[in-house]
Amino acid sequence: MENKLKYNGSGCRDAVAEQAIWKADRTPYEISELVDVIKKIAKVYGYDIAGRIAFQDRKTKIVYK
C-alpha cells in the first residue's frame, strides 16, 4: 500500500500528497505512549490486551484505534 501513496492517478510521483497523507494517518505520540502504558499495567496484573483499544480526543472528536 505504501507504494500506492507515492503515485497519483496518472502514475506520476506525487511527493506532496504522499507526505500529506502520511502526516494525516500518523498516530500521535501521546496515543502510542498511552497504549504502551495500558499494556504494561495489564501485564503487571497478569492480563494481556486481547482486542483493539480505541481512544477519542475530547476536543477534536477524532477516534484513534
C-alpha positions, -999 to 999 in steps of 0.1 A, spaced: 0 0 0 28 24 7 39 24 -29 4 35 -39 7 67 -19 38 77 -39 20 80 -72 -11 99 -84 -38 87 -107 -18 93 -138 12 73 -125 34 102 -117 52 105 -84 34 130 -60 56 136 -31 34 164 -16 3 143 -15 24 114 -1 37 135 27 2 150 35 -14 115 36 14 102 58 10 131 83 -28 127 84 -27 90 90 1 90 116 -9 82 152 0 109 177 29 101 200 7 105 231 -17 77 219 12 53 213 26 61 248 -9 56 263 -14 22 247 21 12 259 13 22 295 -20 4 295 -3 -28 282 22 -26 309 -4 -21 336 -24 -51 323 8 -72 323 15 -63 360 -20 -75 369 -15 -107 349 -36 -98 319 -30 -93 282 -49 -69 259 -69 -92 236 -85 -66 213 -82 -32 199 -81 -2 222 -98 30 209 -94 65 222 -114 96 213 -99 131 216 -124 152 236 -116 184 216 -114 171 180 -136 140 184 -111 120 164 -111 83 173 -77 65 173 -77 27 171 
